[in-house]
Amino acid sequence: MPEGDERERIRARGLELGFDVVRFARAALPDSTRDNLRQFLADGRHGDMDWLARNHDRRENLAVLWPQARSAIVVGMNYGPPDDLLERGHVRTGAISVYAQGDDYHDVLKSGLKQLGQFVAQTFNADVKIFVDTAPVMEKPLAQEAGLGWQGKHTNLVSREFGSWLFLGSLLTTMEIPPDARDEDHCGSCRSCLDACPTHAFTAPYRMDARRCISYLTIEHKGHVPREFREKMGDRIYGCDDCLAVCPWNGFASVAREARFHARAELKVPSLSALSRLDDAAFRALFRKSPVKRIGRDRFVRNVMIAIGNSGEPTLAEDALRLVSDPSPLVRAMAVWALRRLLPTDEFVHLRAQRWDHELDAEVRAEWDESPSET
């Protein structure tokens, strides 16, 4: 077989399976990736994401993860949205990150990668392992090594062809495949993503403190959201796209051709009132095929209560009032916070007199104790 022919056959099969880009790299990461990860963990910027620390040795070194791996096949699927994500303003609705408005990308990519892996294994008699954001593989730096794009100043991958909107997956193999050229940084002097962050999560270009990131706060953070970030979360109830949406490279992006990534109507501009009424069964039914399901009902409704508190819409106080008796302290605390922002002071004080003695959770009692004028 002529040199390079196997690479083009794999690429052609990947494109046939629905991937928008298929490229190749050595099964290795640069030393800078290891150094950046170790500093990130040492600074505690990973917050509740303990899994990053537990598997850091395998995450920073593919040879530890799988010593027999020689090459990486890195794939991308475009999930570009049709709308300007920065144009919002519906006070009664919440904002779900565009990547979570359709079907779960893990399932979509994994299905295609399994078929691509079978093709590689059977055609070239090679061993393969597939990864879609569920194992200790640092897919963004690996994608840069393969030339899919580069890690921008917001630490996410940017593609000259697809902008900010690429889902990534990888396939490690024992095959020796000639690598594609590594992509270089094309951010230049632009700092749009850094300036767009509502919570100032970027401490410097290419350096993020996850503990300040709205995506982290609404998805990964398991506890009560720190008070300093609540108002800045606005209407965002799952994730945040601001640093991605402002990137000038999105001028070259296109709308996702994979129908399963298109926004479901009920998730594009969802009603905060309706979402506040979700019990566990209804939550699981609504988000059955969505990545949102993994955070569970309580964390999600916690986020909804913060958005209701930020809405400035007094008619939504009824939904918050109903949830001051919710079984979850996470939900109760944010229901109190929302009521403090939406109710007239005398009504809030009267309600507090009725409820305070019945509240056993210290965090929720602390929310009742705050002055009605504080946020």
C-alpha positions as CSV (number, residue, x, y, z in Angstrom):
1,M,0.0,0.0,0.0
2,P,1.5,3.4,-1.0
3,E,2.6,5.6,1.9
4,G,-0.2,7.8,3.1
5,D,-2.9,5.7,1.3
6,E,-4.1,4.3,4.7
7,R,-4.5,7.8,6.0
8,E,-6.7,9.0,3.2
9,R,-8.8,5.8,3.4
10,I,-9.4,6.5,7.1
11,R,-10.1,10.1,6.5
12,A,-12.6,9.3,3.7
13,R,-14.4,6.7,5.9
14,G,-14.6,9.3,8.7
15,L,-16.1,11.9,6.4
16,E,-18.5,9.3,5.1
17,L,-19.7,8.6,8.7
18,G,-20.6,12.2,9.2
19,F,-17.5,13.8,10.7
20,D,-16.8,17.2,9.3
21,V,-13.0,16.9,9.8
22,V,-10.6,14.0,10.3
23,R,-7.0,14.5,11.0
24,F,-4.0,12.7,12.5
25,A,-1.3,13.2,15.1
26,R,1.3,11.2,17.0
27,A,0.0,9.7,20.2
28,A,1.8,12.3,22.3
29,L,1.2,15.7,23.8
30,P,3.8,18.6,24.1
31,D,5.5,19.2,27.4
32,S,3.6,22.6,27.7
33,T,0.3,20.7,28.0
34,R,1.6,18.8,31.0
35,D,3.1,21.9,32.6
36,N,-0.1,23.9,32.1
37,L,-2.3,21.2,33.6
38,R,-0.1,20.8,36.7
39,Q,-0.1,24.6,37.3
40,F,-3.9,24.7,36.8
41,L,-4.3,21.9,39.5
42,A,-1.7,23.4,41.8
43,D,-3.6,26.7,41.8
44,G,-6.8,25.0,42.6
45,R,-8.5,26.5,39.5
46,H,-10.3,23.2,38.8
47,G,-12.6,23.7,41.8
48,D,-14.9,20.7,42.3
49,M,-13.5,18.8,39.3
50,D,-11.6,16.4,41.3
51,W,-11.5,13.9,38.4
52,L,-8.9,16.2,36.8
53,A,-6.5,15.7,39.6
54,R,-7.2,12.0,40.1
55,N,-6.1,11.1,36.5
56,H,-3.6,13.8,35.8
57,D,-0.8,11.4,35.0
58,R,-2.8,9.6,32.3
59,R,-4.3,12.9,31.2
60,E,-1.0,14.6,30.5
61,N,0.8,11.6,29.0
62,L,-0.9,9.3,26.5
63,A,1.9,6.8,26.9
64,V,0.7,6.2,30.5
65,L,-2.9,6.0,29.4
66,W,-2.1,3.4,26.7
67,P,1.6,2.6,26.1
68,Q,1.0,0.7,22.8
69,A,-0.7,3.7,21.1
70,R,1.3,5.2,18.3
71,S,-1.1,7.5,16.5
72,A,-4.2,9.5,17.2
73,I,-7.1,10.0,14.8
74,V,-8.9,13.2,15.9
75,V,-12.4,14.0,14.5
76,G,-14.6,17.0,14.7
77,M,-18.3,17.6,14.2
78,N,-19.6,21.1,13.5
79,Y,-22.5,22.2,15.8
80,G,-22.7,25.8,14.6
81,P,-25.9,27.6,15.7
82,P,-28.1,29.5,13.2
83,D,-28.6,32.5,15.5
84,D,-26.5,35.2,17.2
85,L,-26.2,33.8,20.7
86,L,-25.5,37.2,22.2
87,E,-28.9,38.6,21.2
88,R,-31.2,37.7,24.2
89,G,-33.6,39.6,26.3
90,H,-36.6,37.4,27.1
91,V,-37.1,37.9,30.8
92,R,-39.3,34.9,31.2
93,T,-36.9,32.4,29.5
94,G,-33.6,30.8,30.3
95,A,-30.5,30.3,28.2
96,I,-29.1,26.8,27.7
97,S,-25.7,26.5,26.0
98,V,-26.1,25.8,22.3
99,Y,-24.2,22.5,22.6
100,A,-26.9,21.2,24.9
101,Q,-29.9,22.3,23.0
102,G,-29.9,19.1,20.8
103,D,-29.0,15.5,21.4
104,D,-26.1,14.6,23.6
105,Y,-22.9,14.9,21.5
106,H,-21.2,12.1,23.5
107,D,-23.7,9.6,22.0
108,V,-23.6,11.0,18.5
109,L,-19.8,11.1,18.2
110,K,-19.3,7.8,20.0
111,S,-21.6,6.0,17.5
112,G,-19.5,7.3,14.6
113,L,-16.2,6.6,16.3
114,K,-17.2,3.1,17.0
115,Q,-17.8,2.5,13.3
116,L,-14.6,4.3,12.4
117,G,-12.7,2.2,14.9
118,Q,-14.1,-1.0,13.5
119,F,-13.0,0.1,10.0
120,V,-9.5,0.7,11.2
121,A,-9.2,-2.5,13.2
122,Q,-10.6,-4.7,10.4
123,T,-8.9,-3.0,7.5
124,F,-5.5,-2.5,9.0
125,N,-5.4,-5.2,11.7
126,A,-4.7,-2.6,14.4
127,D,-5.9,-2.2,17.9
128,V,-8.0,0.9,18.7
129,K,-9.5,2.8,21.6
130,I,-12.1,5.5,21.3
131,F,-12.6,8.6,23.5
132,V,-15.3,11.3,23.6
133,D,-14.7,13.5,26.6
134,T,-15.3,10.6,29.0
135,A,-11.7,9.5,29.7
136,P,-8.5,11.2,30.6
137,V,-7.6,12.4,27.1
138,M,-6.9,16.2,26.6
139,E,-8.7,16.4,23.3
140,K,-8.2,20.1,22.7
141,P,-4.3,20.1,22.7
142,L,-4.5,16.8,20.8
143,A,-6.7,18.4,18.2
144,Q,-4.2,21.3,17.8
145,E,-1.4,18.8,17.3
146,A,-3.6,17.2,14.5
147,G,-4.3,20.6,13.0
148,L,-8.0,20.9,13.6
149,G,-7.5,24.3,15.1
150,W,-5.7,26.0,18.1
151,Q,-6.5,26.6,21.7
152,G,-7.6,30.3,21.8
153,K,-7.2,32.7,24.6
154,H,-10.4,31.4,26.1
155,T,-8.7,27.9,26.2
156,N,-11.2,26.4,23.8
157,L,-10.4,25.2,20.3
158,V,-10.8,27.6,17.5
159,S,-11.0,26.5,13.9
160,R,-10.4,28.7,10.8
161,E,-13.2,26.7,9.1
162,F,-15.7,26.2,11.9
163,G,-15.0,28.9,14.4
164,S,-15.8,27.9,17.9
165,W,-18.2,25.2,17.1
166,L,-16.5,21.8,16.9
167,F,-17.3,18.8,19.0
168,L,-14.1,16.7,19.4
169,G,-13.5,12.9,19.6
170,S,-10.4,10.9,19.3
171,L,-9.3,7.4,18.4
172,L,-6.0,6.0,19.6
173,T,-4.4,3.2,17.6
174,T,-1.4,1.0,17.4
175,M,-1.0,2.0,13.7
176,E,1.8,4.2,12.7
177,I,0.1,6.9,10.7
178,P,1.9,9.9,9.2
179,P,0.7,13.0,11.2
180,D,-0.9,16.1,9.7
181,A,0.7,19.5,10.3
182,R,0.1,21.1,13.7
183,D,-2.0,24.2,13.7
184,E,-0.6,27.5,15.1
185,D,-2.2,30.2,17.1
186,H,-4.1,32.8,15.0
187,C,-5.6,34.9,17.8
188,G,-3.2,37.8,17.3
189,S,-3.9,40.8,19.5
190,C,-7.7,40.0,19.7
191,R,-9.1,39.7,23.3
192,S,-12.8,39.7,22.5
193,C,-13.3,36.4,24.4
194,L,-11.5,37.7,27.5
195,D,-13.5,40.9,27.6
196,A,-16.9,39.2,27.0
197,C,-16.7,37.0,30.2
198,P,-19.4,38.2,32.6
199,T,-17.5,36.9,35.7
200,H,-13.9,37.7,34.6
201,A,-13.0,34.0,34.7
202,F,-9.9,34.7,32.5
203,T,-7.0,35.8,34.7
204,A,-4.8,36.2,31.6
205,P,-4.9,35.1,28.0
206,Y,-4.9,31.3,27.8
207,R,-5.4,31.1,31.6
208,M,-8.9,30.4,33.1
209,D,-10.1,30.0,36.7
210,A,-12.9,27.5,36.3
211,R,-14.3,28.5,39.7
212,R,-15.4,31.8,38.2
213,C,-16.7,30.4,34.9
214,I,-20.5,30.3,34.5
215,S,-20.3,27.0,32.6
216,Y,-18.5,25.5,35.7
217,L,-20.9,27.1,38.2
218,T,-24.0,25.9,36.4
219,I,-22.8,22.4,35.5
220,E,-19.8,21.2,37.5
221,H,-20.3,23.0,40.8
222,K,-22.4,20.8,43.1
223,G,-23.0,23.3,46.0
224,H,-24.5,26.7,46.5
225,V,-23.4,29.2,43.9
226,P,-21.3,32.0,45.6
227,R,-23.3,35.2,45.9
228,E,-20.8,37.3,44.0
229,F,-21.6,35.4,40.8
230,R,-25.4,35.0,40.9
231,E,-26.4,38.3,39.3
232,K,-23.7,38.0,36.7
233,M,-25.2,34.6,35.6
234,G,-28.2,36.5,34.2
235,D,-30.5,34.1,32.5
236,R,-27.9,31.3,31.9
237,I,-29.3,28.1,33.4
238,Y,-26.9,25.6,31.8
239,G,-23.5,26.7,30.5
240,C,-22.4,29.9,28.8
241,D,-21.5,30.7,25.2
242,D,-20.3,34.3,25.5
243,C,-16.6,33.8,25.1
244,L,-17.2,31.4,22.1
245,A,-19.9,33.5,20.5
246,V,-17.8,36.7,20.2
247,C,-14.9,35.1,18.4
248,P,-14.3,36.8,15.1
249,W,-13.4,33.4,13.5
250,N,-17.1,32.5,13.7
251,G,-17.4,34.7,10.6
252,F,-16.3,31.6,8.7
253,A,-18.5,29.2,10.6
254,S,-21.6,27.4,9.2
255,V,-24.7,26.0,10.7
256,A,-24.4,22.3,11.8
257,R,-25.5,19.9,9.1
258,E,-26.0,17.1,11.7
259,A,-29.8,17.3,12.5
260,R,-29.3,15.8,15.9
261,F,-27.4,18.9,17.0
262,H,-30.2,21.3,16.0
263,A,-31.9,23.0,18.9
264,R,-35.1,21.3,20.2
265,A,-37.9,23.9,20.3
266,E,-38.5,23.4,24.0
267,L,-34.8,24.0,24.9
268,K,-34.1,27.0,22.6
269,V,-36.0,29.6,24.7
270,P,-37.4,27.5,27.6
271,S,-39.9,29.0,30.0
272,L,-38.4,29.6,33.4
273,S,-41.8,29.1,35.1
274,A,-42.2,25.8,33.4
275,L,-38.7,24.6,34.2
276,S,-39.2,25.6,37.9
277,R,-42.1,23.1,38.1
278,L,-39.9,20.1,37.0
279,D,-39.8,17.2,39.5
280,D,-37.2,14.5,39.1
281,A,-39.3,12.4,36.7
282,A,-40.2,15.3,34.5
283,F,-36.6,16.6,34.5
284,R,-35.3,13.2,33.3
285,A,-38.0,13.0,30.6
286,L,-37.4,16.4,29.3
287,F,-33.6,15.9,29.1
288,R,-33.6,12.2,28.3
289,K,-31.2,12.7,25.3
290,S,-29.5,15.8,26.4
291,P,-26.2,16.3,28.3
292,V,-28.2,18.5,30.8
293,K,-29.5,15.3,32.4
294,R,-26.2,14.6,34.1
295,I,-26.4,17.5,36.5
296,G,-29.7,16.3,38.0
297,R,-32.9,18.1,38.7
298,D,-31.8,19.8,41.9
299,R,-28.8,21.6,40.5
300,F,-30.7,22.5,37.4
301,V,-33.6,24.1,39.3
302,R,-31.1,25.8,41.5
303,N,-29.9,27.5,38.3
304,V,-33.5,28.3,37.2
305,M,-34.1,30.0,40.5
306,I,-31.1,32.3,40.0
307,A,-32.3,33.2,36.5
308,I,-35.8,33.9,38.0
309,G,-34.2,36.2,40.6
310,N,-32.3,38.0,37.8
311,S,-35.4,38.4,35.6
312,G,-36.8,41.4,37.3
313,E,-40.2,40.0,36.6
314,P,-42.4,40.1,39.8
315,T,-44.9,37.6,38.3
316,L,-42.2,34.9,38.6
317,A,-42.1,35.3,42.4
318,E,-45.0,32.8,42.6
319,D,-42.7,30.1,41.2
320,A,-40.0,30.9,43.7
321,L,-42.5,31.0,46.5
322,R,-43.6,27.5,45.7
323,L,-40.0,26.2,46.0
324,V,-39.2,27.6,49.4
325,S,-40.5,24.3,50.6
326,D,-38.6,22.2,48.1
327,P,-36.9,19.0,49.5
328,S,-33.5,20.3,48.1
329,P,-31.6,22.9,50.2
330,L,-29.9,24.0,46.9
331,V,-33.3,24.9,45.5
332,R,-34.7,26.4,48.7
333,A,-31.8,28.7,49.1
334,M,-32.0,30.1,45.6
335,A,-35.8,30.4,45.9
336,V,-35.2,32.6,48.9
337,W,-32.6,34.6,47.0
338,A,-35.0,35.1,44.1
339,L,-37.8,36.2,46.4
340,R,-35.6,38.7,48.1
341,R,-35.0,40.3,44.7
342,L,-38.5,40.1,43.3
343,L,-40.8,40.9,46.3
344,P,-41.4,44.2,47.9
345,T,-39.4,44.5,51.2
346,D,-42.4,44.3,53.5
347,E,-43.7,41.1,51.8
348,F,-40.3,39.5,52.0
349,V,-39.9,40.4,55.7
350,H,-43.4,39.0,56.4
351,L,-42.6,35.8,54.6
352,R,-39.3,35.4,56.4
353,A,-41.1,35.7,59.8
354,Q,-43.4,32.8,58.7
355,R,-40.6,30.6,57.3
356,W,-37.4,31.1,59.2
357,D,-38.3,29.0,62.2
358,H,-39.2,26.0,60.0
359,E,-35.9,26.0,58.1
360,L,-33.2,23.6,59.4
361,D,-30.5,23.9,56.7
362,A,-27.9,26.5,57.7
363,E,-27.2,27.7,54.1
364,V,-30.9,28.4,53.6
365,R,-31.3,30.1,56.9
366,A,-28.4,32.4,55.9
367,E,-30.3,33.4,52.8
368,W,-33.3,34.3,54.8
369,D,-31.1,36.3,57.2
370,E,-29.7,38.6,54.5
371,S,-31.1,42.1,54.4
372,P,-33.9,42.3,51.7
373,S,-31.9,45.1,50.0
374,E,-28.9,42.8,49.5
375,T,-28.4,40.6,46.4
